[in-house]
Amino acid sequence: MPATFTQRFQVRFDECAPGGTARASALLRCVVETAFGHSAQEGFPLAWYEARGLFWLVRCVQMDLLRPLPYGLRFDVTTEVVGFRRIWARRENSVRDAAGEILAAVTVDWIFTDRAGHPARIVPEMEAAFPGASPRMEATRLHLGDPPAAPPQAYVVPAHQVDPRGHMNSAAYLDVFEDALADAGTDPQQRPCTYELEYLRAARPGEVLRRFVWRDAAWAMVVTTAEGLPVVRARRREGGMLPVGP
């Protein structure tokens, strides 16, 4: 079995919504940081990527948020690479409190890219460090219905939401989604729930995006460029699936 890596975090005050529990975006940031930590432990720190012009970008996320994480809570994120194919890899992550109680389960598909953001072949030394190639593993896709005819809301990408790669951080789209849910009178901190996100292209600081949010069987969001090109698709379903296993 692939080796696992665990990193401990504590819910900070500025990561909490009204009511004192961590936003979904804060948890996703911890999951991403744990993946970076695992990579560094296996000999691939940030400097290794920068020297070669190679980078991992989040492609798809499924977050089963089972219980709220209150301010001050210490929790562990455990990650493992469960499979990869040519240019992408899948990590499964569990989030547990100090007593070992499961709080969330997060699956992330990552795509390997070059300096220009184009897909790149996973290098042999990384394949050796994270064994588990899965030829039959299929990349996740999120299929949503058409948004309603109502006009979208404009969203300008602020500089503080831009990551070191120069584009809007993947977790920031969760904040955009949850802001829309709050505007619609839904409490985004309600648990359990499941978030699904598919990232299709990068957004740059100052770029004007269009946000469509609607509800049918579940809440859905599509973010596009001003020209209508899809940037992110997202869905929130009430309820969560408890993962099997220790």
Order of alpha helices (4+ residues) and beta strands (2+ residues): beta-alpha-alpha-beta-beta-beta-beta-alpha-beta-alpha-beta-beta-beta-beta
